[in-house]
Amino acid sequence: MDENDNIMKVNLAPEIYKEVKEYCAIANIDENEFVNSVMNYFLEENLIIYDTMRKGYAEMSRINLDICDEFEVCEKEVGAQF
């Protein structure tokens, strides 16, 4: 893999760019290191959120199937009475 394959151009609003520059100067960190850290944090957090939502939808599907089964039993009981 070529080193240039890992380069991404990002356009920031001037205010954000200024804040990033100031933060990096105060914290004495490289701007690339800062951007990598922020991107890594963002991706990890979003993957956690995505996984939580996926698990929630999977659980809801099981609950919905249980509800459908209950109503099917009720419908059969009502149908048997007629």
Contacts in CASP RR format, 6 or more apart in sequence:
PFRMAT RR
TARGET T0000
AUTHOR 0000-0000-0000
METHOD contacts of the structure
MODEL  1
MDENDNIMKVNLAPEIYKEVKEYCAIANIDENEFVNSVMNYFLEENLIIY
DTMRKGYAEMSRINLDICDEFEVCEKEVGAQF
10 35 0 8 1.000
12 20 0 8 1.000
20 31 0 8 1.000
20 34 0 8 1.000
20 35 0 8 1.000
21 31 0 8 1.000
23 34 0 8 1.000
24 30 0 8 1.000
24 31 0 8 1.000
24 34 0 8 1.000
27 34 0 8 1.000
END
